[in-house]
């Protein structure tokens, strides 16, 4: 007499196996969703960093252009004559003080002012705000570098977890 296997034990194993497969599938779906969200956040942060980088580059370009414009404008372009100087200033002493030069006569002052090498006018000196702006930009770039490092670390973790 041979015994037939009981039918009740077989469906229970299938049910347990099915539950395990569903559990694994749910777990994989959950992990996939987490990875999608993490990747989305990383890409969003990278896009923000790229926008900040572009903005900083634009700011530096604008700053350099402003500086070049100021330097160009600050170079002397007027040709001074004795008559012109006498029109602009009441006394030779006042003219010498204004330009910060030493001269014994109106002609000598005009000659010194017309030297071929352009000189910066005292009112147009390099502004300290430019260096402050560059320091601020440098600080922002350091922050961006650390953020990029964090993003790369997260991407490495995502790749290694797959």
C-alpha positions as CSV (number, residue, x, y, z in Angstrom):
1,X,0.0,0.0,0.0
2,X,1.5,3.2,-1.0
3,X,0.5,6.4,0.5
4,X,-0.3,9.4,-1.5
5,X,1.3,12.6,-0.5
6,X,-1.1,14.9,1.3
7,X,-2.4,17.7,-0.8
8,X,-2.7,20.1,2.1
9,X,1.1,20.4,2.8
10,X,1.9,21.3,-0.8
11,X,-0.3,24.4,-1.2
12,X,1.1,25.8,2.1
13,X,4.6,25.6,0.7
14,X,3.5,27.3,-2.4
15,X,1.8,30.0,-0.4
16,X,4.9,30.5,1.7
17,X,7.1,30.6,-1.4
18,X,4.6,33.0,-3.1
19,X,4.7,35.3,0.0
20,X,8.5,35.3,-0.1
21,X,8.6,36.2,-3.8
22,X,6.0,39.0,-3.3
23,X,8.0,40.2,-0.3
24,X,11.2,40.3,-2.4
25,X,9.4,42.0,-5.3
26,X,8.0,44.6,-2.9
27,X,11.4,45.1,-1.4
28,X,13.0,45.5,-4.9
29,X,10.2,48.0,-5.9
30,X,10.8,50.0,-2.7
31,X,14.6,50.1,-3.3
32,X,14.0,51.1,-6.9
33,X,11.7,54.0,-5.8
34,X,14.3,55.1,-3.2
35,X,17.1,55.0,-5.8
36,X,14.9,57.0,-8.2
37,X,14.2,59.6,-5.6
38,X,17.8,59.8,-4.5
39,X,18.9,60.1,-8.2
40,X,16.3,62.8,-8.7
41,X,17.5,64.8,-5.7
42,X,21.1,64.4,-6.8
43,X,20.4,65.6,-10.3
44,X,18.4,68.5,-9.0
45,X,21.3,69.5,-6.7
46,X,23.7,69.1,-9.6
47,X,21.4,71.3,-11.8
48,X,21.3,73.9,-9.0
49,X,25.1,73.8,-8.7
50,X,25.5,74.2,-12.5
51,X,23.1,77.3,-12.3
52,X,25.1,78.8,-9.5
53,X,28.3,78.1,-11.3
54,X,27.0,79.8,-14.4
55,X,25.8,82.8,-12.3
56,X,29.2,83.1,-10.7
57,X,31.0,83.0,-14.0
58,X,28.6,85.7,-15.4
59,X,29.3,87.8,-12.3
60,X,33.1,87.5,-12.7
61,X,32.8,88.4,-16.4
62,X,30.7,91.4,-15.6
63,X,33.1,92.4,-12.9
64,X,36.1,92.1,-15.2
65,X,34.3,94.1,-17.9
66,X,33.4,96.8,-15.4
67,X,37.0,96.9,-14.3
68,X,38.3,97.1,-17.8
69,X,35.8,99.9,-18.6
70,X,36.8,101.8,-15.5
71,X,40.5,101.5,-16.3
72,X,39.8,102.6,-19.9
73,X,37.8,105.5,-18.8
74,X,40.3,106.4,-16.1
75,X,43.1,106.9,-18.5
76,X,43.8,110.5,-19.5
77,X,42.6,111.3,-23.0
78,X,42.7,115.1,-22.8
79,X,45.6,117.0,-24.3
80,X,46.4,119.8,-21.9
81,X,47.5,123.2,-23.1
82,X,48.6,126.2,-21.1
83,X,45.4,128.1,-22.2
84,X,43.1,125.1,-21.2
85,X,44.7,124.8,-17.8
86,X,44.4,128.6,-17.2
87,X,40.7,128.3,-18.1
88,X,40.1,125.4,-15.7
89,X,42.1,126.7,-12.7
90,X,42.5,130.2,-11.2
91,X,46.1,129.6,-10.1
92,X,49.0,127.4,-11.0
93,X,49.1,126.2,-7.4
94,X,45.4,125.1,-7.5
95,X,46.2,123.1,-10.8
96,X,49.3,121.5,-9.3
97,X,47.3,120.5,-6.2
98,X,44.5,119.1,-8.3
99,X,46.8,116.9,-10.4
100,X,49.2,116.1,-7.6
101,X,52.2,117.2,-9.7
102,X,55.1,119.6,-9.2
103,X,55.7,122.2,-11.9
104,X,57.3,125.6,-12.1
105,X,55.1,127.0,-14.8
106,X,51.8,126.4,-16.7
107,X,53.8,125.1,-19.7
108,X,55.7,122.6,-17.5
109,X,52.5,121.4,-15.9
110,X,50.9,120.9,-19.4
111,X,53.9,119.0,-20.6
112,X,53.9,116.7,-17.6
113,X,50.1,116.1,-18.0
114,X,50.6,115.2,-21.7
115,X,53.3,112.6,-21.2
116,X,52.7,109.8,-23.7
117,X,52.3,107.1,-21.0
118,X,48.7,107.3,-19.7
119,X,48.4,107.7,-16.0
120,X,45.5,106.9,-13.8
121,X,43.6,109.9,-12.4
122,X,43.5,109.9,-8.6
123,X,39.7,109.7,-8.5
124,X,39.7,106.4,-10.4
125,X,41.7,104.1,-8.2
126,X,41.1,100.4,-8.0
127,X,38.1,99.8,-5.7
128,X,38.3,97.5,-2.7
129,X,34.8,96.2,-3.5
130,X,36.2,94.2,-6.4
131,X,38.5,92.2,-4.1
132,X,35.6,91.7,-1.7
133,X,33.4,90.4,-4.6
134,X,36.1,88.0,-5.7
135,X,36.5,86.7,-2.1
136,X,32.7,86.1,-1.9
137,X,32.8,84.3,-5.3
138,X,35.7,82.2,-4.1
139,X,33.8,81.3,-1.0
140,X,30.8,80.2,-3.0
141,X,33.0,78.1,-5.3
142,X,34.4,76.3,-2.2
143,X,30.9,75.6,-1.1
144,X,30.0,74.3,-4.6
145,X,33.1,72.0,-4.6
146,X,32.0,70.4,-1.3
147,X,28.5,70.0,-2.6
148,X,29.9,68.3,-5.8
149,X,32.0,66.1,-3.6
150,X,28.9,65.0,-1.6
151,X,27.0,64.4,-4.9
152,X,29.8,62.2,-6.2
153,X,29.9,60.3,-2.9
154,X,26.1,59.6,-3.1
155,X,26.4,58.5,-6.8
156,X,29.2,56.1,-5.8
157,X,27.1,54.7,-3.1
158,X,24.2,54.2,-5.5
159,X,26.4,52.5,-8.0
160,X,27.9,50.2,-5.4
161,X,24.5,49.2,-4.0
162,X,23.3,48.0,-7.3
